[in-house]
Amino acid sequence: MPITIRKIVRHVEEGHRENGRDLERPHRVAVVALVIENPYPSEYVDDLVSMADELGHELGSLAGPAVVELLGTEVEAFGKGVLVGTGGEVEHGSALIHNLSFGDPFREAAGGTELLPSAEKRGLPGAAIDIPLKHKLNARTRSHHQTFTFQVADAPREREIMVALAAADAGRPLARLAPLAAATV
């Protein structure tokens, strides 16, 4: 089944100051979101996985390398989110993003090895989703635990799904860590 894309949204945010302090270097976060028609039927179906494996790779291949390119610097943290329109199930979006065929193209492009942290929910057009990010090589690196809030004014419509990948070039601005023994907990 082919994916029907209504729009692709690319977003970059570059922070220069945090809590009244200049940052040593700008903190960049990039997001690429694909707004697609919900490929699942509106009625309940048992098997969501077969279609997700096929579509997941296509979605991951479209968005994964694109978000790394958009960031324009080395990826240190990454994550994913999915927002399902009110005419679908959260499980529809979850099936698309919770498989290796979706995440592998992003991990490969970012040079990461960790599983992508994720958020999934259902919402109206313009709803925000908080995309969690963690270090690409060690998800226990506390300085890189961060969340990026993202929204598209007209998405998702009732029978759409918005799949978003996010990448950051650093941990949290001004991250303060616990002593070394507890720094990765």
C-alpha positions in Angstrom: 0.0 0.0 0.0 1.5 3.4 -1.0 1.8 6.2 1.5 -0.2 9.3 0.7 1.7 12.4 2.0 -0.2 15.6 2.3 2.8 17.6 3.5 6.3 17.5 4.8 7.2 20.0 7.5 10.8 20.9 8.3 11.6 22.9 11.4 14.9 24.1 12.9 15.2 25.9 16.2 18.5 27.5 17.3 18.8 28.7 20.9 21.4 31.3 21.7 20.6 32.1 25.4 19.2 30.2 28.3 18.1 31.6 31.6 19.8 35.0 30.9 23.1 33.4 29.9 24.7 33.2 26.4 25.4 29.7 25.3 28.9 28.7 24.3 27.5 27.6 21.0 23.9 27.6 19.6 21.7 24.7 20.6 20.1 23.3 17.5 17.0 21.0 17.3 15.6 19.9 13.9 12.3 18.2 13.2 11.0 16.6 10.0 7.3 15.6 10.1 5.4 13.7 7.5 1.6 14.3 7.5 0.1 11.2 5.8 -3.3 9.8 5.2 -4.1 7.2 7.9 -3.4 3.9 6.0 -5.5 1.8 8.3 -9.2 1.3 7.9 -11.4 3.2 10.3 -12.9 0.0 11.7 -11.0 -2.2 14.1 -8.5 -4.7 12.6 -6.3 -7.2 14.4 -3.2 -7.0 12.3 -1.5 -3.6 12.3 2.0 -5.0 12.1 2.1 -6.4 8.6 1.3 -3.0 7.1 3.5 -1.2 9.6 6.6 -3.1 8.6 6.2 -2.2 5.0 5.2 1.4 5.6 7.6 2.0 8.5 10.7 1.6 6.3 9.4 4.0 3.7 8.5 6.6 6.4 11.8 6.2 8.2 13.8 6.5 5.0 12.0 9.7 4.0 12.3 11.4 7.4 15.4 10.0 9.0 18.2 11.2 6.7 16.2 14.4 6.1 16.3 15.4 9.7 20.0 14.7 10.0 20.7 16.8 7.0 18.4 19.6 8.3 20.2 19.7 11.6 23.4 20.5 9.7 25.7 19.4 12.5 26.6 16.2 14.4 23.5 14.5 15.9 23.9 13.8 19.7 20.3 13.2 20.7 17.3 11.9 18.9 13.7 10.9 19.3 10.3 10.3 17.5 6.7 11.1 18.0 3.4 10.4 16.3 0.1 12.3 16.5 -3.0 10.5 15.2 -6.1 12.4 14.0 -9.3 11.8 15.9 -10.6 9.4 13.3 -7.8 6.9 14.0 -6.4 4.9 16.9 -3.2 5.8 18.8 -2.3 2.2 18.0 -2.2 3.1 14.3 0.6 5.6 14.8 2.3 3.4 17.4 2.4 0.5 14.9 4.1 2.7 12.3 6.9 4.0 14.5 7.5 1.1 16.9 9.4 -1.2 14.5 13.0 -1.4 13.5 12.2 -0.8 9.8 11.1 2.7 10.8 13.9 3.5 13.2 16.9 1.9 11.5 17.2 4.5 8.6 17.3 7.3 11.2 19.7 5.5 13.5 22.0 4.8 10.6 21.9 8.4 9.3 22.5 9.8 12.8 25.2 7.3 13.6 23.2 6.1 16.6 22.8 2.7 18.3 20.1 3.3 20.9 16.4 2.8 20.5 14.5 6.0 19.8 12.5 7.4 22.7 9.0 8.1 21.6 5.6 9.7 22.3 2.4 8.9 20.7 -1.1 10.3 21.1 -4.3 11.3 19.4 -5.2 15.0 18.8 -7.0 17.7 16.9 -5.3 19.7 14.1 -2.7 22.0 15.7 -2.3 19.8 18.8 1.3 19.8 20.2 3.3 16.7 20.8 6.3 16.6 23.1 9.0 14.6 21.4 11.4 13.0 23.9 15.1 13.0 23.0 17.9 10.9 24.4 21.6 10.4 23.6 22.1 8.5 20.4 24.8 6.1 21.9 23.8 5.9 25.5 20.2 6.6 26.5 21.3 6.8 30.2 23.3 10.1 29.6 21.2 12.4 31.7 22.4 15.7 30.1 20.8 14.7 26.8 17.3 13.8 28.3 15.2 16.6 26.8 11.8 17.2 25.2 11.0 19.2 22.2 7.4 20.5 21.7 6.2 20.5 18.1 3.0 21.2 16.3 1.6 21.9 12.8 -1.3 24.3 12.7 -3.5 22.1 10.3 -2.4 18.6 11.2 -3.4 16.0 11.8 -6.8 16.1 10.2 -9.3 13.5 11.3 -8.0 10.7 9.1 -4.3 11.6 9.1 -1.2 10.7 11.0 1.7 13.1 11.7 5.0 11.2 12.1 7.9 13.3 13.4 11.6 12.7 13.9 13.7 15.1 16.0 17.5 15.5 16.4 19.6 17.8 18.6 23.2 18.6 18.3 23.8 18.6 22.1 22.3 17.9 25.4 20.1 20.4 27.3 21.5 24.0 27.4 23.2 24.6 30.7 22.8 21.0 31.8 24.1 20.4 35.3 25.0 16.9 36.2 25.1 14.9 39.4 28.5 13.6 40.6 30.1 11.2 38.1 28.9 8.0 39.8 25.2 9.0 39.4 25.6 11.0 36.1 24.2 8.3 33.9 21.3 7.2 36.1 
